[in-house]
Amino acid sequence: MSEIFYLSRKNYDKLREELDGLKKIKAELSEEIGEAARQGDLKENAEYAAAKEKQAETLARINELEIRLRNTRITDDLNVDRSEARIGATVTIEDLSNGGQFTYTLVGSMESNPDEGLLSVKTPVAAGLLGCKEGQTFEVALPRGKRKYKLVKLEYK
């Protein structure tokens, strides 16, 4: 069974655009390869070799994108219990050991970027947070030991 990828509609559309662009490049590369092949000896034809290499890279990325897009669930369209922390939620959590507060949007692994406030649901903190309701505390096993957090605020934007 294929892995399911979770993406926002915005990022899904970006990947679709990238795929469409790559398909156009693929067609252009086919023309370049045909032209290079008409120039004669392919063993010593640098343009042919370069075009074939770029074509292989392009085809690999097209294949990767098609698989991911086929197995993507749009987080904006998911019907989730909005009284609990789920993918797509924006949460503010408090580290109960030091009082520090952090705000994250829970996203799929393809969109994760903690520096921008996007936390993958596969991280230990997010995994411990999933299913929690506002005001609830949860404990997470981290490399530096167990930490307790409190879900201070939960919202879906």
Steps between C-alpha positions, in 0.01 A plus 500: 500500500628845411576767758235770529626857479317790662521842335319829512307593186756777433799261505310235306437758226871596501597137440242471218653809337850353536380176342341684206823696448709182507276338241565795268875468563474128424352578157774756429768252603359240263543749217857581614588131514358444153698795363821382668446148365472638147845658540671164471726297728325485836804373691680831457195727502508705824163667434335161460653368824404814694143493365463130586627563854261792550218292355567221753497750788181660371325165457601395853356822649181464291457146630561610860249786472235283334525242780486764773212689342305178443543411870436848640217594731424872508499612864258785420241239391534261796200458724658488847373553852591866548477473878825297491848568367515344154691561180420851377457643851695798625600439860673693774671274749678579825808314621406441865865468607596854401180682405608552138219521246510393138245531221494247216275392220484119481585386148607194302869413474536653151411846634687486829712804583520567875683831444186622320264353758410190295534185709473153347245275668774235498718690751487381862343824627227504234435127538450551875274797433268330250158441651550745787241762583568860601624517861617138502855401597707235324840342545755437227813284504779707342870418461574719806234325706128529561335842478153612603303746291163666518280576199426866570316592181347299216361648180432409139555779252 
